[in-house]
Amino acid sequence: MTKPTDSGSISATRRTVLLGTALAGAATLTGATATAAPVTRPALPATPKMPNPAILRAQQQKAAPADLSGHERVKLDLVKPPFAPKHEQVASGDPKIVEITMNVEEKLMVIDDDSGASIWAMTYHGTVPGPLIIVHQDDYVELTLRSSPRNQLEHNIDFHASTGALGGGGLTHIYPGEETVLRWKATKAGLFTYHCAPGGAMIPYHVCHGMNGAVMVLPRDGLKDAAGNPLRYDDIAYIGEQDYYLPKNADGTYKTYANAGDDYAESLEAMRTLTPTHSVFNGAVGALTGAKALKSEVGKTVLMIHNQANRDTRPHLIGGHGDYVWESGSFTDAPQTGLETWFIRGGSAGAAMYTFKQPGVYAYVNHNLIEAALLGATAHFVVDGEWNNALMEQVVAPRTSAT
């Protein structure tokens, strides 16, 4: 592994060139250049001042180094959503240092085949949402974050599960071709969002271009119900709900762009409406339906993890229920039981556990049905098994009414 470059010693590298370009672009958008013509688009809000990473690093250097010599190191191999990495539901042994490598990739993605709508997605490890990370309480996450040299923009990562330095966001700013290593302790058990947060308007811009995901920090003795009885699952379905705000042409078609970042000004205008053009599961319309539907069987218990980094949402399993629901994501609180629909706050992740009892197709939706039916927030579970007429039976098939 090469040592990340000390940004304080850089003079005329791509990092400073990109930073200068970003500042110049922001100045142009706000009409701050002396020669710029008046702009008709709304002025952007002032960029909030973020803590200086150099100050954070200086504070860290004054502190005594953590002695982690007695901790075992293990690697967590990330997998593509909606799947979960291999893990233990109950931790074995003492807390560990869990090593993860995550690559930042800017990629052009088609998000709706019917309309051809596309976006230059900002991704962790090439997927929307980013991969699910699973550790146990008191483990350490040691992340190597790398940005492809082909990228155009600055990126970082803010872990809602971590403590200090803006969730690690203040210590992970990297430019194309750079890498950084961040280690943090998972002190709280639960489900948490992570997302990119470079600063100012770039925060919603990156999040609404797909740059977010979830961390599950399991209690060391596993999940439990309100009475303390263990709860186990057979599978995980990891669902990331993504709101997109795509700029449109005058004729209503979606605009296309040659490079990542080219849509910045027009995307901000679209985002200021607070009205998404798409609200989808796992990056695109139909990503979890048809041939890509989730699979299960009667009798199997599935933990449905739902992440929404930006907007409130209301997951609902049509034909099933939330047997156990951690609506706020906190595993230190007893789960709610028997819910029909549950609420996931914007900027958080939650989960529901359900044991399938009938075969067939179950629709998992955002129960704002406009978003489910018109904007794309729908997934399907295809469940195999034998039908139970004691639970449901069509007593009379549709026929002409006698009255």
N, C-alpha and C positions, 0 to 999 in steps of 0.2 A: 504493500500500500504506500502510495506517495503521500508525503506530508502536505496538507492543504496550505496554499499560499497565504502568507500574512498580508491581509488586505491593506494594512497600514503602510506597507513599504512599496506598494505598487504606484508607478507614475503614469506610464502611457501604455497600459495593457488593455485587453478587451473589456476588463471590468470597468475601468474608468471611462473608456469610450462609450460603453453602454449606459453607464450612469449619466454621463453628460448628455447623451442622446435623450434619455428619459426626462431629464430636467428641462432640456430645451423643448421637448414635445409638450410637457406640461405647461411651460410658459406660453407657448404658442396657443394652446387650447384656451388658456385663460386670458389671452390678449395682452400678455405682459411684455412682448417684444416691441421695441420702439417703431419698427417698420411694418408690423403686422397690420393687415386690413381689419376693420371691425368684423367680428364673427357674429353669426346669427344664432348659433346654437347656445343653449343656456350655459352660463359660466359655471365651471366646476367648483365644488366647495373647497375651502382651504384645506390643504393636506395637514392632518394632525401631526405634530412632532412626535416621533417615536424615540424611545430611549436609545442612546448612542451605544452600539455594540462594543465599542472600545472601552466605555465605562464599565459595562457588564463584565468584560474580560478582565479588566483591572481589578474589579471587586473579587472575582473568582480567584485570581492569582494571589491575592492577599490571604485567602482562606487556606487552612490546612488541607492537604490532599486527603481524599477518602481512602481508607485502607480496606480494599476489597480482595485482599490476597487469599482469603479463605473461601471465596465463592467459586463454585463450579461454573464454567462457561459452556453454554450450549448454543446451537444455531437454530433459528426458526426460519424454515423455508417458506417464503410467501407464495400464495397461490392466487389464481384469478377468481374474483367474485363470480357467482354467488357462493363459492365454496370456501371452506375454512381450512387453515393449516392443521396438520396433525398436532394433537395436544392431549394432555391428561386433564380429565375433569376434576380430579382430586390430585393435588400436588404431591409428589414423592420427594422426600428429602428436604434439605434446607433451601432458602431462597437462592436463586441463580442469577447470573448475568446472561441475559438472552440477547444474542447478537443477531442483528438484522441488517441487511443491505437493501436499500431502496433507491431506484433510479428515477430521476425526474425526466419526463419525456413530453415534449410538445408535439401533438400529432393531429392531423386533419381527420375528423370523424364525421361520418354521415349519421345523423341522429333520427332521420325519418326517411325511409326508402320511398314512400309514396310522394312526398313533396320534394325530395332531394335536399332537404335542409341539412347543412353541415356546419361544423364549428372547428376552429383550431383549439382543441381541448388541451388544457393543462393537466397533466396526469402524474400521479405517483405510480411508478412501475407499469405504466402503459394502459391502465384501466380506469374507468369511471364506474363506481367509486374506486379509491385506492384500496389495496389489499387489507383484509382484516388481520389485525395483529392480536394474538392471544398470549397472555402471560398470567401469572398468579400474583396475588397481593404480596408485596415485599420483594418481588423480583426486581431486577434492574433491566431496563431496556437500553441496549447500546446500539444506536442506529448510525450506520454509515449512509449519508445522503449524498448522492452524486447527481450532477446535472450534465446531460449530454452536451458535447461540444457543438452539436447541431442546433441546440436551443437558441432562442433569441432574448429571453427575459431573465430577470432575477427571480429566485424562488427561495422559500424557506419552509419551515414546518412548525405549527403550533399544536402541541398535544394538550387537549383539555384535561387529560389524566395526570399531567405532570405538575410540578410545583416550581415557580420562579421563572424569571427571564422571559415573560410573555409566553409561557408554555414551551419554552425552548426556541420560540420564534426569534428572540433577540440574539441567539447564539448560532443560528443556522443559515444566515443569509449567504447564498452562493450564486455565482454567475456561471454561464456556460463553460464547461470544461473543468469546473471546480468540484471539490468534495469537502465534506466536514463530518466530524464524528461527535455525536451528542449522547450522553448517558444520563438517564433519569430513573428515579425509584418510583415504582408503582405502589403508592401508599394507600390508595383507596380502591376498594373492590366495586366494579360496576362496568357500565358501557359508556364510552366517551368518544366524541368526535375528535378528529385531527384535520387540519386544513392549512393551506398556504396563507400567509399574512405578511406580505412584503411591506405594507404601510399604505395609509391613505386610501385613495380610490382603487389602488391595485389589490386591496384585500377582497372586496366584493367581486372585482373583475376576475380574479383567479378562482375564487370559490364558485362563482357562477359559470366558470368554464370547466368545472369538473374536478377541481383540485381539492379533494376532501376524502375522508374515509373514517374508519372506526377502529377503536381499540377495545378489547374485552379483557378486563382484569378480573379473573375468577377468584373467589375466596379460596384459601389454601385447602379447605376441607370441602369445597364444592358448593353447588347451589342447594338451597334448602327452602322449605315452605315455612309458614308462620309458626308451626309447632316444632321446627327444627329437624323435620324429617328430610332425608336427602332427596333431591330431584335430579334425575338423569335424563339426558336426551340421546337419541340415536343419530341425529343429523343436525347440521346447522344450515339455514338458508339466510345468506347475508345479502340484504337488499339496501342499496343506496338510492335514495330519492333525490333527483337532480332537477333543479329549475334552471332553464336556459332562457336567455333574452336575446333573440336573434334580430339584428337589424333587417329591415325590409326595403325593397325597391318601391318606387311609386306605384307599380302595378300589383303590389302585394306579394311578389315572389321574394324569396330570401336572398340576401346578398352573399357573395362569396369573396374570399380574400386570399391573396397569394401567400402570405406569411403569417405566422403567429404574431399577435400584437397589432396587426394592421387594422383590426376592427375596434381598437381601444376607444376612440372618441365616440363612434356610433353605438358601440355596446353600452357605454355609460349612459347615453341618451335613452336607450331602450330600457335599461335597468331602472332609471329614475321613475318610470311609470309604475314600478312595482307589480307589473302584470307580465307573468312569464308567457312566452310563446309556446313553450313545451315544459311539462312536468313529467319526468320519466323515471322508470326504475332501471338502474344499472346502465345508464349512459345513453340509451336510445329507445325509441318507440319499438315495442315488441321484443326487447332484449330477453324477456323471461316468459314469452308465450310461444305457442306453436311448437316447432321442433326444439326450441330452446327452453321449454317449460321445465319447471322443477319437478323432480320425480320423488314419489314416496309410496308407502304401502299402508294398508289398514293395520293398525296396531303399533305403528312406529310413531315415536315422539320427536317432533321437530322444534328446535329453538329458532324462531324467526327474529333475526336481528335487523333493526331498521334504523338507518342513519339519515338525518336531514341537517345539513350544515347551515342552512340559511332561512328556511321557512317552516312554520308550523304545519303538521300533517296529522292525519287521522287514519291509521291503518285499520283494516277490517278484512277478515277472512270470510268470504261469502260461503255459507254452508258449514262453517266451523266457529270456533270461539277461541278466546285467550284463556286457556285453563289456568295458567299462571302468567302474570304480566308484571314486568318491571318497567312501568311507564316512564319513570324519570331516569332509568338506567342504574339506579343505586342497588347493589346487591346486599348492602348492609341493612336495607329495609325489607320487611316482609313483602312478598309479591301480592298484588291484587289477584283475585280469582274470578273466573267465569265472566270475563268481559266480552261484550259484543264488538266494541270499537274502542281503541285506546288512543291516547294523545301523545305525540312526540313533539316536544318544543323545538323550534328552530335553533340550531346550534347544539344539538344533542343527539344521543342515540338511546334506544330502548329495545326491549325484547318481549316476546310472548312465546309461551310454550304450549303446544297443542298435540294431542294424540289423535291421529286420524281414525275415524270409526266407520266410514263408508267409502267405497271406491268412487271414482269419477273425477271430474275436473272441478277444482276449487279456484275461484278467482280471489286473489289477494290484491286489494285496491286501497288507494287513498279515498276515503269515503266523503271527500268533496267530490261528488260524482261527476261534476263538470271536468275536473282535472283527470279523473279516472277514464272517462269515456272520450273526452275531446282532446286532452293534452298528453295522454299516454301513460298515466300512473297506474298501470295494471300489470300483474304477474299471474301466472297460472301454476297450480300444483296438479299434476296428473297422478292420481293415487290408484294403485292396483289392489285387488282383493275381492272378497265376496260380499254381495249386498245383504243388508240386514233389514228385512221388512218390518221388524219390530220398532225400528227407529224412523223409518219413512216408507210409505207404500202408496202408489197411485191406485186408489180404490176403483175409480172409474176413469177410463181414458176419455179424452175430449170427444164429445158427440153432440149432435143437434139437440138443443133443449126442447123438452116437451111443451113448454109454456110459450 
